[in-house]
């Protein structure tokens, strides 16, 4: 009986399960394409009928014959499936084929129909426009020069044209090199330096020494190293490389040579020391940023200047650093919120409230905090009406959604997610809610959440904050004396409730457990006969994950912010990131050095607020949850070997 009920449930969830033979033919066609077997591909495709994934098989056939340059066959395919994901990808590859053969008229014709071109496709389009003499391309390419730090091959031709057209100077070359080195892309920086005239470029051996043996390079520089721009730049590059490991040592070296540097060179070196110092929570970072003065900062440099001031509770510095940001950066919710806090600290409450109003009501960390600053509670908005029968039918009949469901059915998750996300483009709220409902009915929890997350005015937070596996999660949380809203908030962020989820570093399951961590916890709690093959079992994964959450809580002051940071980045780091004095939980979260962990902690804590409100039917407070993170202590953790 159990088996029959389960099978019936699966059939209702995936209404296309009956097409097993056609699914097999699709997989045969895909494998034939990968093997380059045209005959086998033709046989399999002839047996597909009206399978949802027929466009992909047609795509395989066209790709195998692309070298013949049959533009008529391609255009016919594009017209049949226009605006679909498979057309977007095939058209991009066709543009690449055309671009490599300098067929510029066709490149422009096809590019005009692209919906979301990748960087190299943009550059092929720019090459085509250059070919017909459109010099407005230069203005667009100049913007890419500083922002596209790893340029595809197609873009290098455009950059070459900027140099030939004398639209870039030596200053522009060095500015790009600085940005690339700050982003730790030395290989790309070397490529950029090739744009300098031979008499202005550093020699390759000296450059390698400055990059790879920075301290030794500074000690052994020739006596007249400062006589040329290249010599001075190599010195500050060496300073920058030292700063990435030891900002104080870099500052000491800069003090020794700063008199030999020009002001912009000196300021850039200080900006790099300041950036690395801020990431390491050095109290000197504010002074180093002051020494950098008017040095142009990257977006990361601007943000860490704010964080350094936040960490020191220097609200005037917070205000000034945010006001100095580029407008697009300052418009992000975090900087609107912190500027509001800076104004509030300075007694300018009306200006502060006006800023809080800009982001209040947003379902995110800073939207929640802004609401509370304005004296409002955080609660999910009224639930939208369920999708109508007509809306549900339209969602079921959407070709892209049907293709995505077919990929999910075949356990081709990567392809399924790409097709699903592409299909959401341009959808209105009611359409999104209907599609999210399909995902929920099919137990594709991550797509249900991500789709419902996109609505603008009509919302269903029971979809945004799904809580599946309650029979396993709720009792496990209770047994570990954990807040189930926090547990669900963490799981939502870890895996979006995909039981077979596996990260690129090897974490597995609903609670994304690393093999060594899972093994350690299993031993700690006396779980017999545990092996890593059981880690994706829902009950085992939740048991180990919640047990680990309790252990990190016990080792880190029972503070959920610290425990959340520890779950993602390790307890040692979470402990190390505390300040010498107690720190507001929101400031601790904002000044976490790792961008992934910083974003993770904010989302986990905001998730928990919504889960609590949904579970308990009453508002919750993010500020209360964040609390105050205690000052750094030398006390050892209770479990010295806690992974």
VMD Tcl script that draws the C-alpha trace (Angstrom):
set ca {
  {0.00 0.00 0.00}
  {2.83 2.42 0.89}
  {4.40 1.87 -2.54}
  {1.11 2.46 -4.37}
  {0.41 5.69 -2.52}
  {3.93 6.96 -3.15}
  {3.72 6.13 -6.85}
  {0.36 7.88 -7.16}
  {1.78 10.95 -5.42}
  {4.71 11.08 -7.80}
  {2.46 10.80 -10.84}
  {0.33 13.68 -9.62}
  {3.43 15.74 -8.90}
  {5.07 15.05 -12.26}
  {2.23 14.70 -14.76}
  {4.69 13.88 -17.56}
  {6.13 10.73 -15.98}
  {4.34 8.51 -18.46}
  {6.71 9.46 -21.28}
  {9.44 7.03 -20.22}
  {10.24 5.74 -23.71}
  {10.49 9.24 -25.15}
  {12.67 10.27 -22.21}
  {14.98 7.40 -23.11}
  {15.14 8.58 -26.71}
  {16.03 12.07 -25.56}
  {18.87 10.75 -23.41}
  {20.12 8.63 -26.32}
  {20.07 11.74 -28.55}
  {21.94 13.78 -25.96}
  {24.61 11.11 -25.54}
  {24.94 10.75 -29.32}
  {25.52 14.50 -29.60}
  {28.18 14.37 -26.92}
  {29.87 11.48 -28.71}
  {29.61 13.17 -32.11}
  {27.54 10.26 -33.51}
  {25.29 11.88 -36.11}
  {23.59 8.68 -37.26}
  {22.60 7.68 -33.74}
  {21.37 11.23 -33.06}
  {19.20 11.17 -36.20}
  {17.66 7.81 -35.26}
  {16.84 8.91 -31.71}
  {15.43 12.27 -32.78}
  {13.11 10.63 -35.31}
  {11.47 8.70 -32.45}
  {10.88 11.65 -30.10}
  {7.45 12.68 -31.34}
  {6.26 15.82 -29.55}
  {8.52 15.44 -26.53}
  {8.95 18.63 -24.49}
  {12.70 18.54 -25.11}
  {12.48 18.19 -28.87}
  {13.88 21.75 -29.31}
  {17.04 20.65 -27.50}
  {17.48 17.71 -29.84}
  {16.99 19.99 -32.85}
  {19.58 22.24 -31.22}
  {22.00 19.29 -30.98}
  {21.56 18.54 -34.69}
  {22.14 22.17 -35.68}
  {25.25 22.40 -33.53}
  {26.71 19.30 -35.13}
  {26.26 20.85 -38.57}
  {27.14 24.45 -37.61}
  {30.50 24.33 -39.38}
  {28.61 24.09 -42.65}
  {27.34 27.62 -42.03}
  {23.71 26.79 -42.81}
  {22.18 30.08 -41.71}
  {18.77 29.27 -43.24}
  {18.32 26.19 -41.01}
  {19.39 28.17 -37.96}
  {17.06 31.06 -38.74}
  {14.17 28.61 -39.15}
  {14.92 27.17 -35.70}
  {15.22 30.66 -34.20}
  {11.83 31.64 -35.60}
  {10.10 28.49 -34.31}
  {11.36 28.88 -30.74}
  {12.06 32.60 -30.60}
  {12.78 34.04 -27.11}
  {13.38 30.58 -25.63}
  {16.49 29.74 -23.61}
  {17.69 27.18 -26.15}
  {17.50 29.79 -28.94}
  {19.38 32.35 -26.84}
  {22.26 29.92 -26.28}
  {22.39 28.63 -29.86}
  {22.19 32.16 -31.28}
  {25.10 33.17 -29.03}
  {27.21 30.30 -30.38}
  {26.21 31.22 -33.93}
  {27.35 34.80 -33.31}
  {30.66 33.45 -32.02}
  {31.01 31.35 -35.18}
  {30.20 34.36 -37.36}
  {32.45 36.70 -35.39}
  {35.47 34.46 -35.72}
  {34.92 34.60 -39.48}
  {34.33 38.39 -39.51}
  {30.83 38.02 -40.95}
  {29.86 41.31 -39.35}
  {26.54 42.04 -41.08}
  {25.09 38.76 -39.82}
  {26.58 39.33 -36.36}
  {24.69 42.61 -36.09}
  {21.46 41.09 -37.42}
  {21.52 38.26 -34.90}
  {22.79 40.37 -32.00}
  {19.74 42.64 -32.31}
  {17.59 39.66 -31.27}
  {19.64 38.68 -28.21}
  {17.83 39.16 -24.90}
  {20.69 38.75 -22.40}
  {24.02 38.76 -24.28}
  {27.13 37.52 -22.51}
  {30.25 39.77 -22.41}
  {31.98 38.20 -25.39}
  {28.80 38.50 -27.48}
  {28.61 42.19 -26.60}
  {32.18 42.58 -27.80}
  {31.48 40.78 -31.08}
  {28.66 43.25 -31.62}
  {31.04 46.11 -30.89}
  {33.55 44.69 -33.37}
  {30.80 44.61 -36.00}
  {29.94 48.24 -35.35}
  {33.60 49.24 -35.52}
  {33.83 47.52 -38.90}
  {31.14 49.82 -40.28}
  {32.77 52.87 -38.67}
  {30.48 53.42 -35.67}
  {32.79 55.29 -33.29}
  {30.16 55.46 -30.53}
  {31.44 51.98 -29.66}
  {34.48 53.63 -28.06}
  {32.36 55.24 -25.32}
  {30.83 51.85 -24.41}
  {34.18 50.07 -24.56}
  {35.79 52.61 -22.25}
  {33.24 51.69 -19.57}
  {34.18 48.03 -19.94}
  {37.88 48.83 -19.61}
  {37.74 49.29 -15.82}
  {34.83 46.99 -15.03}
  {35.55 43.90 -17.16}
  {38.67 42.69 -15.37}
  {38.79 39.34 -17.17}
  {38.09 40.22 -20.77}
  {37.10 37.45 -23.19}
  {39.20 37.18 -26.34}
  {36.51 38.96 -28.38}
  {36.82 42.03 -26.17}
  {40.56 42.32 -26.60}
  {40.06 43.36 -30.20}
  {37.82 46.19 -29.01}
  {40.39 47.23 -26.40}
  {43.07 47.14 -29.11}
  {40.94 49.58 -31.09}
  {40.77 51.91 -28.08}
  {44.55 52.00 -27.91}
  {44.97 52.44 -31.67}
  {42.36 55.18 -31.62}
  {44.27 56.89 -28.79}
  {41.23 56.72 -26.51}
  {43.30 55.22 -23.69}
  {46.41 56.67 -22.07}
  {49.13 55.16 -19.91}
  {47.14 56.35 -16.89}
  {44.17 54.28 -18.05}
  {46.38 51.22 -18.45}
  {47.79 51.54 -14.94}
  {44.31 52.20 -13.50}
  {43.10 48.91 -15.01}
  {46.17 47.10 -13.69}
  {45.46 48.46 -10.20}
  {41.88 47.19 -10.29}
  {42.99 43.78 -11.52}
  {45.62 43.42 -8.82}
  {43.15 44.47 -6.13}
  {40.89 41.70 -7.42}
  {43.88 39.30 -7.30}
  {44.10 38.80 -11.04}
  {47.84 39.14 -11.68}
  {47.74 37.19 -14.95}
  {45.16 39.60 -16.37}
  {47.22 42.55 -15.09}
  {50.19 41.28 -17.09}
  {48.02 41.14 -20.21}
  {46.92 44.73 -19.63}
  {50.50 45.94 -19.22}
  {51.20 44.74 -22.75}
  {49.20 47.77 -23.94}
  {51.97 50.11 -22.71}
  {54.64 51.24 -25.16}
  {57.86 49.25 -24.77}
  {59.68 52.23 -23.27}
  {57.02 52.61 -20.55}
  {56.40 48.97 -19.64}
  {58.19 47.22 -16.75}
  {60.40 44.32 -17.71}
  {58.78 40.95 -17.16}
  {61.36 39.63 -14.67}
  {61.00 42.65 -12.38}
  {57.23 42.44 -12.63}
  {57.26 38.76 -11.64}
  {59.50 39.54 -8.66}
  {57.25 42.39 -7.51}
  {54.21 40.12 -7.77}
  {55.63 36.92 -6.33}
  {58.51 37.98 -4.05}
  {57.32 41.40 -2.99}
  {59.38 41.93 0.17}
  {62.55 40.67 -1.47}
  {61.88 42.90 -4.47}
  {61.60 46.03 -2.31}
  {64.83 45.23 -0.47}
  {66.79 44.60 -3.68}
  {65.54 47.40 -5.91}
  {68.13 49.28 -7.97}
  {69.26 52.59 -6.49}
  {67.37 54.67 -9.06}
  {64.15 52.64 -9.02}
  {62.04 55.77 -8.59}
  {63.36 57.48 -11.74}
  {60.68 55.95 -13.98}
  {56.94 55.47 -13.75}
  {57.40 51.72 -14.22}
  {59.88 51.53 -11.33}
  {57.59 53.40 -8.95}
  {54.56 51.35 -10.01}
  {56.42 48.12 -9.37}
  {57.24 49.37 -5.88}
  {53.59 50.10 -5.05}
  {52.54 46.79 -6.64}
  {54.95 45.08 -4.23}
  {53.41 47.07 -1.36}
  {49.95 45.94 -2.49}
  {51.01 42.31 -2.58}
  {52.51 42.51 0.92}
  {49.33 44.16 2.19}
  {47.23 41.21 1.04}
  {48.96 39.13 3.74}
  {50.16 41.71 6.29}
  {48.79 45.26 6.06}
  {50.97 46.53 8.92}
  {54.15 45.23 7.27}
  {53.06 46.90 4.03}
  {52.46 50.18 5.88}
  {55.94 49.99 7.39}
  {57.50 49.46 3.96}
  {55.48 52.29 2.44}
  {56.67 54.69 5.13}
  {60.25 53.96 4.02}
  {59.72 54.76 0.35}
  {56.77 57.17 0.26}
  {58.96 60.23 -0.30}
  {60.12 58.74 -3.61}
  {56.57 58.23 -4.90}
  {54.24 60.63 -6.66}
  {51.07 61.54 -4.77}
  {48.66 59.32 -6.78}
  {51.02 56.36 -6.45}
  {51.36 56.88 -2.73}
  {47.61 57.28 -2.25}
  {46.80 54.11 -4.19}
  {49.26 52.14 -2.06}
  {47.60 53.47 1.12}
  {44.16 52.58 -0.27}
  {45.27 48.98 -0.73}
  {46.73 48.77 2.75}
  {43.54 50.32 4.14}
  {41.33 47.83 2.28}
  {43.23 44.83 3.56}
  {43.44 46.32 7.05}
  {39.67 46.91 7.13}
  {39.04 43.29 6.13}
  {41.22 42.19 9.04}
  {39.44 44.58 11.42}
  {42.63 46.56 12.04}
  {42.12 49.70 14.09}
  {44.67 51.40 11.82}
  {42.44 51.00 8.76}
  {40.71 54.35 9.31}
  {44.08 56.14 9.45}
  {45.27 54.32 6.35}
  {42.10 55.31 4.48}
  {42.76 58.91 5.52}
  {46.28 58.61 4.10}
  {44.77 57.38 0.84}
  {43.00 60.75 0.60}
  {41.63 61.17 -2.94}
  {42.75 57.83 -4.35}
  {40.02 56.40 -6.61}
  {38.45 53.47 -4.78}
  {36.85 50.36 -6.20}
  {33.35 49.47 -5.04}
  {34.91 47.09 -2.54}
  {37.25 49.81 -1.32}
  {34.35 52.20 -0.75}
  {32.35 49.60 1.17}
  {35.20 48.58 3.43}
  {35.88 52.22 4.22}
  {32.34 52.37 5.62}
  {32.78 49.09 7.46}
  {36.00 50.27 9.09}
  {34.17 53.34 10.42}
  {31.21 51.19 11.51}
  {33.47 48.87 13.43}
  {34.95 51.86 15.25}
  {31.48 53.42 15.77}
  {32.70 56.59 14.05}
  {29.34 57.69 12.67}
  {30.70 60.81 11.02}
  {33.11 58.63 9.08}
  {30.28 56.29 8.12}
  {28.28 59.23 6.77}
  {31.18 60.74 4.81}
  {32.25 57.41 3.32}
  {28.74 56.60 2.08}
  {28.26 60.09 0.65}
  {31.51 59.63 -1.28}
  {30.29 56.41 -2.93}
  {29.19 56.25 -6.58}
  {25.40 56.80 -6.68}
  {24.58 53.25 -7.81}
  {26.54 51.81 -4.88}
  {25.12 54.24 -2.32}
  {21.61 53.26 -3.46}
  {21.98 49.69 -2.15}
  {19.77 48.90 0.89}
  {22.72 48.39 3.26}
  {24.20 51.81 2.60}
  {20.84 53.58 2.70}
  {20.27 51.97 6.11}
  {23.70 52.79 7.52}
  {23.54 56.36 6.23}
  {20.21 56.64 8.03}
  {21.82 55.31 11.20}
  {24.67 57.80 10.83}
  {22.20 60.68 10.50}
  {20.26 59.37 13.49}
  {23.44 59.19 15.57}
  {24.07 62.83 14.65}
  {20.59 63.88 15.76}
  {19.22 64.34 12.23}
  {16.21 62.11 12.79}
  {13.98 63.43 10.01}
  {16.70 62.78 7.41}
  {17.28 59.36 8.94}
  {13.59 58.45 8.81}
  {13.37 59.56 5.18}
  {16.16 57.13 4.33}
  {14.60 54.30 6.34}
  {11.33 54.85 4.44}
  {13.13 54.18 1.15}
  {13.83 50.57 2.08}
  {11.16 49.84 4.70}
  {8.91 46.94 3.77}
  {11.56 45.17 1.72}
  {11.77 41.49 2.66}
  {15.46 41.55 3.45}
  {17.84 42.18 6.33}
  {18.02 45.95 5.94}
  {14.36 46.34 5.03}
  {13.54 44.58 8.31}
  {15.91 46.80 10.29}
  {14.54 49.95 8.63}
  {11.00 48.94 9.60}
  {12.07 48.53 13.20}
  {13.86 51.89 13.19}
  {10.52 53.39 12.16}
  {8.73 51.59 14.99}
  {7.05 49.04 12.75}
  {6.84 45.29 13.20}
  {8.01 42.75 10.66}
  {5.16 40.57 9.42}
  {4.45 38.90 6.09}
  {2.08 40.96 3.93}
  {-1.47 39.73 3.29}
  {-1.45 36.51 1.31}
  {-2.41 36.83 -2.34}
  {-5.42 34.92 -3.60}
  {-4.55 31.42 -4.86}
  {-3.97 31.08 -8.61}
  {-7.18 30.63 -10.56}
  {-7.80 27.60 -12.74}
  {-7.00 29.70 -15.82}
  {-3.76 30.97 -14.27}
  {-2.74 27.44 -13.32}
  {-3.45 26.18 -16.84}
  {-1.42 29.00 -18.40}
  {1.49 28.13 -16.12}
  {1.24 24.40 -16.93}
  {1.10 25.16 -20.65}
  {4.14 27.45 -20.64}
  {6.62 25.70 -22.97}
  {9.67 26.74 -20.96}
  {8.18 25.50 -17.69}
  {7.23 22.21 -19.38}
  {10.80 21.82 -20.63}
  {12.14 22.59 -17.16}
  {9.84 20.00 -15.59}
  {11.04 17.45 -18.12}
  {14.64 18.18 -17.17}
  {13.78 17.83 -13.48}
  {12.11 14.53 -14.26}
  {15.34 13.35 -15.92}
  {17.39 14.54 -12.92}
  {19.13 17.13 -15.11}
  {18.90 19.83 -12.47}
  {21.41 22.27 -13.96}
  {19.58 22.38 -17.29}
  {16.21 22.47 -15.51}
  {17.09 25.48 -13.37}
  {18.43 27.45 -16.35}
  {15.31 26.75 -18.39}
  {13.03 27.54 -15.44}
  {14.70 30.84 -14.60}
  {14.72 31.94 -18.23}
  {11.00 31.22 -18.49}
  {10.24 33.63 -15.64}
  {11.48 36.62 -17.63}
  {8.79 39.27 -17.95}
  {6.22 37.44 -15.83}
  {3.77 39.45 -13.73}
  {3.01 38.63 -10.10}
  {0.00 36.42 -10.79}
  {1.96 34.40 -13.34}
  {4.86 34.01 -10.94}
  {2.60 32.79 -8.15}
  {1.00 30.23 -10.46}
  {4.40 28.94 -11.57}
  {5.66 28.87 -7.96}
  {2.59 26.81 -7.09}
  {3.51 24.30 -9.82}
  {6.99 23.99 -8.31}
  {5.53 23.40 -4.87}
  {3.13 20.75 -6.16}
  {6.08 19.01 -7.78}
  {8.15 19.37 -4.59}
  {10.76 21.44 -6.40}
  {11.15 23.55 -3.30}
  {13.99 25.79 -4.46}
  {12.15 26.93 -7.62}
  {8.97 27.55 -5.63}
  {10.87 29.79 -3.22}
  {12.92 31.64 -5.84}
  {9.91 32.18 -8.09}
  {7.67 33.48 -5.29}
  {10.56 35.73 -4.22}
  {10.22 37.73 -7.44}
  {6.74 39.16 -6.91}
  {6.45 42.94 -6.53}
  {2.96 43.70 -5.16}
  {1.08 40.41 -4.70}
  {2.84 37.98 -2.40}
  {2.53 34.55 -0.86}
  {5.07 34.19 1.92}
  {4.01 30.60 2.56}
  {5.68 29.97 -0.82}
  {8.63 32.28 -0.22}
  {9.28 30.64 3.13}
  {8.31 27.04 2.56}
  {8.84 24.69 5.49}
  {8.93 21.12 4.15}
  {10.13 18.05 6.07}
  {8.38 19.26 9.21}
  {8.10 15.72 10.60}
  {11.90 15.51 10.69}
  {12.94 19.13 11.30}
  {10.53 20.23 14.05}
  {11.25 17.33 16.47}
  {15.00 17.54 15.79}
  {15.02 21.27 16.59}
  {13.00 20.68 19.75}
  {15.31 17.87 20.88}
  {18.30 20.19 20.54}
  {16.46 23.10 22.24}
  {16.80 25.16 19.07}
  {14.44 27.77 17.66}
  {12.79 26.04 14.72}
  {12.46 29.36 12.85}
  {16.24 29.77 12.98}
  {16.79 26.15 11.90}
  {14.48 26.64 8.92}
  {16.07 30.01 8.16}
  {19.46 28.32 7.97}
  {18.22 25.36 5.90}
  {16.51 27.69 3.45}
  {19.83 29.40 2.88}
  {21.94 26.25 2.85}
  {20.08 24.06 0.37}
  {16.67 25.54 -0.45}
  {15.48 22.15 0.84}
  {17.11 20.10 -1.94}
  {17.88 16.80 -0.22}
  {20.56 15.83 -2.73}
  {22.25 19.23 -2.80}
  {26.03 19.13 -2.98}
  {28.29 22.16 -2.90}
  {31.46 22.62 -4.92}
  {33.48 21.99 -1.74}
  {31.69 18.73 -0.91}
  {28.98 19.76 1.57}
  {25.90 17.55 1.29}
  {22.19 17.39 1.95}
  {19.52 19.63 3.40}
  {21.91 21.10 5.95}
  {25.00 21.01 3.73}
  {27.31 19.03 5.97}
  {30.99 18.64 5.16}
  {32.19 15.01 5.39}
  {34.60 15.69 8.27}
  {32.00 17.71 10.19}
  {29.32 15.06 9.75}
  {31.71 12.33 10.91}
  {32.79 14.38 13.96}
  {29.20 15.15 14.98}
  {28.13 11.52 14.49}
  {30.89 10.41 16.84}
  {30.11 13.21 19.31}
  {26.45 12.25 19.62}
  {27.13 8.49 19.56}
  {25.43 7.77 16.24}
  {26.31 4.16 15.53}
  {27.08 2.68 12.12}
  {27.34 6.12 10.51}
  {29.03 6.40 7.14}
  {29.02 9.32 4.72}
  {26.80 7.41 2.33}
  {23.95 8.12 4.77}
  {24.50 11.88 4.88}
  {21.74 12.69 2.36}
  {19.15 10.67 4.25}
  {16.78 13.39 5.44}
  {16.49 12.19 9.04}
  {20.24 11.62 9.45}
  {21.15 14.92 7.80}
  {18.75 16.89 9.99}
  {19.91 15.07 13.14}
  {23.57 15.82 12.41}
  {22.89 19.38 11.26}
  {20.78 20.39 14.25}
  {23.24 18.70 16.62}
  {26.04 20.76 15.09}
  {23.94 23.93 15.40}
  {23.49 23.24 19.11}
  {27.22 22.58 19.55}
  {28.28 25.81 17.85}
  {25.72 27.70 19.93}
  {27.14 26.24 23.13}
  {30.68 27.13 22.07}
  {29.84 30.69 20.95}
  {27.94 32.39 23.76}
  {24.62 30.85 22.64}
  {24.46 33.66 20.08}
  {22.64 32.82 16.82}
  {24.61 35.40 14.79}
  {27.92 33.87 15.83}
  {26.54 30.37 15.36}
  {25.24 31.21 11.88}
  {28.65 32.61 10.90}
  {30.29 29.50 12.36}
  {27.99 27.16 10.43}
  {29.13 28.75 7.18}
  {32.77 29.69 7.81}
  {33.81 27.71 10.87}
  {33.65 28.47 14.62}
  {37.25 29.67 14.80}
  {36.59 32.45 12.31}
  {33.28 33.43 13.91}
  {35.09 33.81 17.24}
  {38.02 35.70 15.68}
  {35.72 38.25 13.99}
  {34.41 39.58 17.30}
  {35.64 43.02 18.30}
  {37.57 43.90 21.45}
  {34.36 45.38 22.88}
  {30.71 44.35 22.57}
  {29.36 45.02 19.09}
  {25.86 45.47 17.77}
  {24.83 42.27 15.99}
  {24.06 44.10 12.74}
  {27.52 45.69 12.72}
  {29.16 42.32 13.38}
  {27.23 40.86 10.42}
  {28.07 43.76 8.10}
  {31.79 43.58 8.88}
  {32.27 39.84 8.32}
  {35.29 39.68 5.97}
  {34.01 36.90 3.71}
  {31.34 38.17 1.32}
  {29.64 34.77 1.13}
  {29.41 34.45 4.92}
  {28.35 38.08 5.34}
  {25.46 37.62 2.91}
  {24.64 34.22 4.42}
  {24.33 35.45 8.00}
  {22.11 38.36 7.02}
  {19.78 36.11 5.05}
  {19.62 33.40 7.72}
  {18.68 35.94 10.39}
  {16.07 37.68 8.21}
  {14.67 34.28 7.15}
  {14.24 33.36 10.80}
  {12.11 36.46 11.42}
  {9.67 35.47 8.69}
  {9.55 31.81 9.68}
  {8.85 32.84 13.26}
  {6.04 35.14 12.15}
  {4.52 32.41 9.96}
  {4.87 29.69 12.60}
  {3.57 31.76 15.50}
  {1.20 34.18 13.81}
  {2.75 37.23 15.44}
  {5.54 39.71 14.61}
  {9.16 38.96 15.42}
  {12.08 41.34 15.91}
  {15.27 41.09 13.87}
  {17.01 43.54 16.21}
  {16.23 41.32 19.16}
  {17.56 38.28 17.33}
  {20.75 40.11 16.38}
  {21.29 41.44 19.90}
  {24.84 42.30 20.93}
  {27.87 40.19 20.12}
  {30.14 40.04 23.12}
  {33.72 41.27 23.03}
  {36.63 39.07 22.06}
  {38.01 36.87 24.83}
  {40.96 34.53 25.16}
  {38.72 31.79 26.56}
  {39.02 28.48 24.75}
  {35.92 26.99 23.22}
  {34.18 24.24 25.14}
  {34.93 21.75 22.35}
  {38.48 22.51 21.32}
  {38.24 20.28 18.25}
  {34.87 21.64 17.06}
  {35.17 21.65 13.22}
}
mol new
graphics top color blue
foreach p $ca { graphics top sphere $p radius 0.5 }
foreach p [lrange $ca 0 end-1] q [lrange $ca 1 end] { graphics top cylinder $p $q radius 0.2 }
display resetview
